Amino acid sequence: MAFSSSSISPCCSSKFSSNSYLPDTYLKARVKKIDAFNNNTHTFPLLQCYPFLNSKWERGELFKFGIRAAVTTEEYLLDGATENIQLLKGDSWSVHKFGGTCVGNSERIRNVADVIIQDQSEGKLVVVSAMSKVTDMMYDLIYKAQSRDESYLTALDAVLEKHKLTAMDLLDGDELASFLSRIHHDINNLKAMLRAIYIAGHATESFTDFVAGHGELWSAQLLASVVRMSGVECKWMDTREVLVVNPMSSNQVDPDYLKSGELLEKWYSKNPSMTIIATGFIASTPQDIPTTLKRDGSDFSAAIMGALFKARQVTIWTDVDGVYSADPRKVSEAVILERLSYQEAWEMSYFGANVLHPRTIVPVMQYDIPIIIKNIFNLAAPGTRICRSTDNEFEDGQISESPVKGFATIDKLALVNVEGTGMTGVPGTASDIFGTVKSVGANVIMISQASSEHSICFAVPEKEVKAVADALESRFGQALSSGRLSQISVIPGCSILAAVGQRMASSSGVSATFFSALAKANINIRAIAQGCSEYNVTVVVKQEDCVRALRAVHSRFYLTRTAIAVGIVGPGLIGGTLLDQLKDQSAILKEKFNIDLRVMGIIGQDSMLLSDSGIDLSKWKELRSQKGETADLNKFVQRVSENYFIPNSVLVDCTADSHIASHYYDWLHRGIHVVTPNKKANSGPLDRYLKLRDLQRQSYTHYFYEATVGAGLPIISTLRGLLETGDKILRIEGIFSGTLSYIFNNFMGTKAFSQVVKEAKVAGYTEPDPRDDLSGTDVARKVIILARESGLNLELSDIPVQSLVPEPLRATASAEDFLLDLPKFDHELSKQRQEAEDEEEVLRYVGVVDVVNGKGAVELRRYNKDHPFAQLSGSDNIIAFTTERYCKQPLIVRGPGAGAEVTAGGIFSDILRLASYLGAPS
């Protein structure tokens, strides 16, 4: 006999609305409502109602507290005779499931009732969870009672008050009176049971399940009453009278579909209705003992009911618009998936995606019943449809764009590696390993084994790894001491990242794209697993890298644009100009080139501006002054590189600061790309330069510095192109300074050198102190950079530099004093100019890399007026590459080599080059 903790009165009304869907035989029936509390309530001894009370003490204590179970039956009289009404299963029925958040308060329960009433299906079976947080409150009652904490009574009163206030807000009249009578009856029973648990200091699993399931009983009755008050005939179902499940050893249950189907027919024959509100989560064992379907059991209940009714569809109502391609809390640009196959939904559920419990898929698959995930708070959203896939899956007339449907992660795992040559070819080793793991009750999440059988590694929850490792070392102690096993090692702090998609098996290059995206994000993979069905590819990564890895692969498969988080270091003349260029070009880059450059931070010497989604570059100066904070380079780098949704980040150093340049190695090592016009790193100590380049070559992190030599001119890329194609560099010679190019292009006729220098400063071609240009140090740095790129291991001190600053003026206090005294030294350069003109030559300040002889120089030289170096104008730079291929006529690169616009343009070009490397279309 089925039972309940409450006296269950008939829930139908003898007066039906005209739009109720009922069988003709039922509409003809004279329904006599039986008073549950007077005529049809039978009280049985406790032992009959609770056969699960095992011990004599348990029975005695509960008899002492007078708990009774009231079992109600309801009779329907048809012309004086009882007639069984047959349940007509099939597409006429739709199943809905509403979770705890959907029925969290009275307003939400009204919304749910409206959804039920508006559903035009002929038959509606609604599975409902307990009100939000109530199940946790019920488990807390058990915990407090068995801990002998008397506050369980106060907590129980809070449960009662929550439901009582909700009922008083929703119901009135007989419906309210009936509900309050039932819940008070239930609360009295629960008090007695909790008191027994309090005395015993222990709660059996059956007791726990019985107490925990009351939240569903109350929410189902509340919702049924609200629906009836709207004029729709409705019954509520205690699913413990219908669902029969067999408990399994792994904290799961298996439904008994045959027995449940028989009980459903029996229940419906006595409670015919086309709108049924059923309890989720709870069921009974074959011995009529109350149990639950465990956590997430309400979804499982709905799927089982869908299978029993052979329903048209099962709709799971939740608080999100559908199933996302990734966790939106980790990937803000995750998208709603329109459709998933059963297998895809199962895989994503297994790997932790907030879709459904994997068990939910099983009951509906047999009858090809689709599951719809919808948002109760956004009824207009179409949701996600989970159904059987076809060979050619089309959506809106086009095949799905991405073969990968979604990505999921599991955190707080440890990787266990069992390794040894003695494992190779020995049958039963894997069985022994996993038998040992099973013996400690650990859950193996993933397994990976090399084909050589030399090692087996598997992932388990981190909280279980110590027990696993101890058990393995105990079981294989002799094998370890004899050397047949070399080690049993544990790698803590791991996470699993899984890519899921049914079309992965038929799409070439999916795994390559997946692993390439991880490599470009500088993610190290600890282990890999993939089944032959190829529904998922799973990798184990460091937990600290997991979110970045998730964003990297999601960006590669789902974002239409290559997204890069940009941090600008030094928003001075060049940095500010670059920001203006990014602002002007960003829309075009997104629309035409699918490149999304987000400036996430700008840092100067004193202050910085940070953003989680991207700075509005049209007003970055105002924002920096209004919302800027004290400059902190470490915090700046962390915020830019560890943003919420962009996997790739680049730091653009627009300074000439050697301290900033000293951080490049650390940034690259952390997977942050670097773009810079700063010459200090590549012209600094040789060992630091070589270390930087070695790291660049060993990783997928990029370091671009085209603007260090020629501003916007392609000098570094030209040199690399020559070397990479097998050419041999013999000599590089050029005018590398735009400032000195301007000065000597205008040092003609009778003009004094000091006059030309002053004009250059006024025109903005020189540094604030012209000696920084005239010293030749800047040219020497460019020469050393090109020398090192050509394979010469030279230090800056190895380059002889001819300074144009007269010796007596090198220690002058200020730039102004220098310019005042410079005319005193015009004679020497005027003399050299005259000598050159007499020979039909010009003076040019050049840098030379003599690769053949392994040396370099920076000096003032004379060139024939027909020479390309003599043909310059303005501040143009010119560089000549003499190689084995370009021996008789050097390869010339010429163009503007100074100025904020061209330098910023060179930096911008490097950023776009980085985007191309990261997947943007070329």
Summary of the structure (lengths in Angstrom):
residues: 922
radius of gyration: 39.0
end to end distance: 72.9
largest distance: 134.1
contacts: 3100
relative contact order: 0.06
helix: 43%
strand: 21%
